[in-house]
Amino acid sequence: MTAFLLSVHVLAAIVAIGPVTVAASMFPPAARRALAAPDDPRAVETVRLLLRICRVYAVVGVVVPVFGMATAKNMGVLGDTWLIVSMVLTALAALLLVAFVLPRQTAIAESLERRPAEGDGGDVAVATAPAVTREATVRLAMLTGAFNLLWAAVTVLMIVRPGSTTGV
């Protein structure tokens, strides 16, 4: 049973967390491209697509810790330091994604969608939509980098398992 749970845990991490980390990393530069090309609808479509990927796979990613906990219970390592640190880092990564990355992505995407193309004369939309700035995308890139580093640390801990005596 442990092999099955571990397999599902690893596959879920690859299938769910991988796309979030990649799409979240691609979002800030895509937003900057959309900001630089207000007449290019594909640039905004790319931003919307990356946001959708992040949202969907963030929800799917809940499976990863669920199967991870089941695996750890079967292996008898729930109290091991490496696992506790991994769980804390996972919780921090999830918090960072839900509280900071996704809301900022959403705000940027909505602002880009409401922004009129040049020559549209959409003064009302400009007045109601918060401005997207390069600085906002840079701050988002920093938060996304921290999110990705947390997942990288969790991955290393899962592989190395310092102090673990299990042979799995």
PAMAR-986552 format. One record per residue (C-alpha): residue in one letter; y, x, z. Coordinates in pm, 1 decimal, padded with zeros to 6 digits. Each point is the difference from the previous one (the first is absolute). Layout:
% residues N
rodren_py_px_pz
a_Y_X_Z
...
This chain:
% residues 168
rodren_py_px_pz
m_00000.0_00000.0_00000.0
t_00236.3_00287.3_00077.3
a_-00034.2_00137.0_-00352.5
f_00089.3_-00341.3_-00144.0
l_00303.0_-00043.0_00227.1
l_00117.7_00353.8_-00070.2
s_-00041.1_-00055.3_-00375.2
v_00205.7_-00320.2_00009.6
h_00262.0_00170.8_00217.4
v_00037.6_00295.1_-00239.4
l_-00004.8_-00217.2_-00313.3
a_00258.3_-00234.1_00150.7
a_00220.6_00297.0_00086.4
i_-00021.9_00130.7_-00354.1
v_00049.2_-00338.7_-00167.6
a_00267.4_-00138.3_00235.7
i_00195.0_00286.5_00151.5
g_00001.0_00216.4_-00313.2
p_00193.3_-00250.9_-00213.4
v_00251.8_-00065.6_00277.7
t_00077.1_00368.5_00044.7
v_00033.3_00057.5_-00374.7
a_00203.0_-00314.6_-00075.0
a_00224.9_00054.4_00302.0
s_00065.6_00357.3_-00116.1
m_00078.8_-00117.6_-00352.4
f_00237.7_-00274.5_00116.8
p_00312.8_00205.8_00089.4
p_00015.6_00189.8_-00332.5
a_-00071.8_-00323.5_-00188.5
a_00284.6_-00168.8_00187.3
r_00231.9_00289.6_-00089.5
r_-00098.6_-00038.6_-00367.1
a_00071.1_-00373.1_00018.0
l_00332.3_00072.3_00166.0
a_00091.4_00245.2_-00275.8
a_-00103.1_-00239.2_-00279.8
p_00140.8_-00345.8_00081.8
d_-00075.8_-00126.0_-00352.3
d_-00368.8_00093.8_00014.6
p_-00206.9_-00298.8_00122.6
r_-00316.9_00212.1_00002.3
a_00147.4_00223.8_00267.7
v_00043.3_-00296.6_00236.1
e_-00345.2_-00132.1_-00097.2
t_-00147.8_00334.1_00104.0
v_00173.0_-00022.6_00338.0
r_-00131.9_-00355.3_00050.2
l_-00352.4_00108.1_-00096.5
l_00002.1_00292.5_00244.4
l_00124.6_-00230.2_00276.8
r_-00277.1_-00250.2_-00074.3
i_-00262.4_00277.6_00009.9
c_00129.8_00118.5_00337.1
r_00000.7_-00351.2_00146.4
v_-00345.8_-00100.0_-00123.6
y_-00175.9_00322.0_00089.8
a_00171.6_00013.8_00339.2
v_-00172.7_-00328.5_00081.8
v_-00331.8_00118.7_-00145.8
g_00039.7_00320.8_00203.1
v_-00066.1_-00191.4_00323.1
v_-00369.3_00032.4_-00087.6
v_00017.9_00378.2_00050.2
p_00055.4_00008.3_00377.7
v_-00226.3_-00301.8_00052.5
f_-00297.2_00176.4_-00157.6
g_00110.9_00328.7_00154.2
m_-00019.8_-00149.5_00348.3
a_-00341.2_-00151.3_-00074.7
t_-00122.1_00336.1_-00127.4
a_00137.0_00183.4_00304.7
k_-00165.9_-00250.5_00232.4
n_-00336.4_00049.8_-00171.7
m_00042.7_00376.8_00017.9
g_00100.1_-00012.2_00367.1
v_00326.8_00188.4_-00056.0
l_00258.4_-00263.7_00096.4
g_00121.1_00215.1_00290.5
d_00020.2_00328.3_-00191.3
t_00343.5_00157.3_-00012.9
w_-00000.7_00053.5_-00377.8
l_-00069.6_-00369.8_-00053.0
i_00262.8_-00117.0_00247.4
v_00259.4_00225.0_-00165.6
s_-00108.7_-00135.1_-00339.5
m_00040.1_-00358.5_00121.2
v_00347.1_00073.3_00137.8
l_00104.7_00167.4_-00327.6
t_-00144.4_-00292.7_-00197.1
a_00198.3_-00245.4_00213.3
l_00315.5_00207.9_-00053.5
a_-00060.8_00006.7_-00375.7
a_-00050.8_-00377.5_-00006.5
l_00312.9_-00054.9_00208.0
l_00203.3_00228.5_-00225.0
l_-00124.2_-00184.0_-00308.8
v_00054.5_-00351.5_00135.1
a_00324.1_00057.6_00191.2
f_00182.0_00245.7_-00224.9
v_-00152.2_00073.9_-00340.7
l_-00085.5_-00350.9_-00122.1
p_00326.2_-00161.6_00119.5
r_00208.6_00272.1_-00165.0
q_-00202.0_-00023.7_-00319.0
t_00052.3_-00376.2_00002.3
a_00375.4_00032.4_00055.2
i_00031.8_00254.2_-00281.0
a_-00211.0_-00206.8_-00240.5
e_00193.4_-00318.7_00076.0
s_00329.6_00179.1_-00043.9
l_-00107.9_00142.5_-00334.3
e_-00120.8_-00342.9_-00117.0
r_00328.6_-00167.2_00090.2
r_00212.0_00269.4_-00155.9
p_00146.9_-00121.8_-00328.8
a_-00040.5_00208.2_-00310.8
e_00318.4_00161.4_-00122.5
g_00212.4_-00243.0_-00196.7
d_-00152.0_-00311.4_00163.8
g_00312.2_-00066.8_00201.5
g_-00209.7_-00101.9_00300.5
d_00262.1_00063.1_00268.7
v_-00158.6_-00252.2_00239.2
a_-00336.2_00179.0_-00004.5
v_00167.6_00333.1_00062.0
a_00188.1_-00142.1_00298.6
t_-00313.7_-00146.3_00164.7
a_-00254.3_00275.8_-00068.9
p_00006.2_00307.3_00222.5
a_00057.8_00312.5_-00201.2
v_-00291.1_00228.5_-00074.3
t_00103.2_00358.9_00047.3
r_-00169.0_00325.7_-00077.5
e_00025.7_00079.3_00371.1
a_-00200.8_-00311.6_00086.2
t_-00278.4_00112.6_-00233.3
v_00007.7_00349.2_00150.0
r_-00035.1_-00142.7_00353.6
l_-00286.5_-00215.6_-00123.0
a_-00165.0_00307.1_-00153.5
m_00026.6_00176.2_00337.9
l_-00163.9_-00292.4_00180.7
t_-00269.1_-00019.7_-00266.6
g_-00065.7_00371.4_00038.7
a_-00043.7_-00045.1_00374.6
f_-00240.5_-00290.3_-00066.8
n_-00202.2_00217.3_-00238.5
l_-00006.1_00294.3_00242.5
l_-00136.5_-00225.6_00273.2
w_-00283.1_-00108.8_-00230.7
a_-00065.7_00361.6_-00098.1
a_-00028.3_00094.5_00367.9
v_-00238.5_-00290.8_00063.0
t_-00211.7_00107.4_-00296.9
v_-00023.8_00357.3_00128.3
l_-00093.3_-00122.1_00348.1
m_-00269.2_-00225.3_-00148.3
i_-00150.0_00292.7_-00190.3
v_00034.9_00280.9_00254.9
r_-00050.8_-00209.8_00318.0
p_00100.7_00279.4_00239.5
g_-00226.0_00016.0_00302.4
s_-00246.4_-00250.3_-00140.1
t_-00366.7_00054.9_00071.4
t_-00128.6_-00263.7_-00242.9
g_-00195.5_00128.7_-00293.3
v_00121.3_-00266.1_-00241.3
